[in-house]
Structures are given as structure tokens and as C-alpha cells.
Amino acid sequence: MEALRSLFDKQLRKALELIKTQYSSQCTGVLYILPIPDIAEFSILNEDFKVLEKITVHRWAENLENINCQAEFQNVESIMKELLQEALDEGLFSRLNLCLPFRVMLVNDEFENQAELLLIEQEDEPVSENLLEDFNRELNDFYKKLMAGF
């Protein structure tokens, strides 16, 4: 169980770092967690359902014929709720440009929402300073272009 938790934690942190890089000048409002135990895959997707991180879960792969998908899905839900709360407590989400409310959703292989793993609302998380700096820079660039015509 601890190996699975460690594996998911590593992938979550990688995905958050990718979001920080990919969404540096725009905000994101949702992140999807997609476990598929019966083919031994675990993915983290952005709001456009594009894969940020995808791994093979060897624990699942070693026992595909006897895997209880429902139990593993619930296990993933429990582990990810803990990991997301830890990431929130560490301030990892405050480094991202989030559209609030921001949600992390657990989805099935048909991309149907199964559970809300994390919800960050306006009062929970202050707006990222990077987002405000980006807006300010874009506004200044706009004014410069506008005034160049006069």
C-alpha cells in the first residue's frame, strides 16, 4: 500500500509541476485522476483531458486476472484524497494559476466523474501572484500597442 501511495505522490507532484509550466499565463480549473486497474494504468489529465502523467502500476499488472477493480478504484480515491490534502497543506496549489473554484476529480475509463477529491474555493486559496503579474504585464503590453497608434 505504501509503495502505491509513493508512486501516486510522485506522479501527482510531476503533474502539478507540468501545470505550473504549461499554465504559466492562463489558469486551470480542473484536474482529472484516471485509474484503470484492469489494464494497470494510472493517469493524471488536464482540463482538456490531455495526459499530464501516465504510468503502469506494476502491482495491478502482476495480478490482472484477479484484480478487484472496484476495490482498487476506492483505494485510489482514498490515497489521492490524502495526497491532495498534503499538497494543499504544503502550498503546492498556491504556486499554480488556478481558476477558482478549482477541482480535482476522480473519473472512470469513460471519463464520468466518480468523486470530487479536492475543491479549492476563493476563500480557501488566494489568487496566485504569478497570475496577477501576468495580467498586469498583458495589460501593459496592450496599452503600449494601443498608444503606439496615436
Residue pairs with C-beta under 8 A, 6 or more apart in sequence:
1 75
3 59
4 57
4 59
4 75
4 79
5 79
5 82
5 83
7 42
7 55
7 57
8 42
8 76
8 79
8 80
8 83
9 83
9 86
11 42
11 44
11 53
11 55
12 44
12 53
12 80
12 83
12 84
12 87
13 87
13 92
14 52
14 53
15 31
15 44
15 52
15 53
16 87
16 92
16 93
16 95
16 96
18 52
18 53
19 28
19 31
19 46
19 52
19 96
20 95
20 96
22 46
23 96
23 97
24 97
24 130
24 134
25 97
25 134
25 138
26 97
27 97
27 98
27 99
27 131
28 46
28 47
28 96
28 97
28 98
28 99
28 102
29 47
29 98
29 99
29 100
29 101
29 102
29 103
30 47
30 102
30 103
30 104
30 105
31 44
31 45
31 46
31 47
31 102
31 103
31 104
31 105
32 44
32 45
32 46
32 47
32 49
32 104
32 105
32 106
32 107
32 111
33 43
33 44
33 45
33 76
33 80
33 104
33 105
33 106
33 107
33 117
34 41
34 42
34 43
34 44
34 45
34 107
34 108
34 109
34 111
35 41
35 42
35 43
35 57
35 72
35 73
35 76
35 106
36 42
36 43
36 109
37 57
37 60
37 67
37 69
37 72
37 73
37 76
38 60
38 64
38 67
38 69
39 64
40 56
40 57
40 58
40 60
40 61
40 64
41 54
41 55
41 56
41 57
42 54
42 55
42 57
42 76
43 51
43 52
43 53
43 54
43 55
44 51
44 52
44 53
44 54
45 51
45 52
46 52
49 111
60 67
60 72
73 106
73 108
73 114
76 106
77 106
77 114
77 115
77 117
80 104
80 106
80 117
81 117
81 118
84 104
84 117
84 118
85 118
87 93
88 118
88 120
88 125
93 102
93 120
93 125
94 125
94 126
94 128
95 128
95 130
96 128
97 128
97 130
97 131
97 134
98 120
98 125
98 128
100 120
100 121
100 122
100 125
100 127
101 119
101 120
101 121
101 122
102 118
102 119
102 120
102 125
103 116
103 118
103 119
103 120
104 116
104 117
104 118
105 113
105 114
105 115
105 116
105 117
106 113
106 114
106 115
106 116
106 117
107 113
107 114
108 114
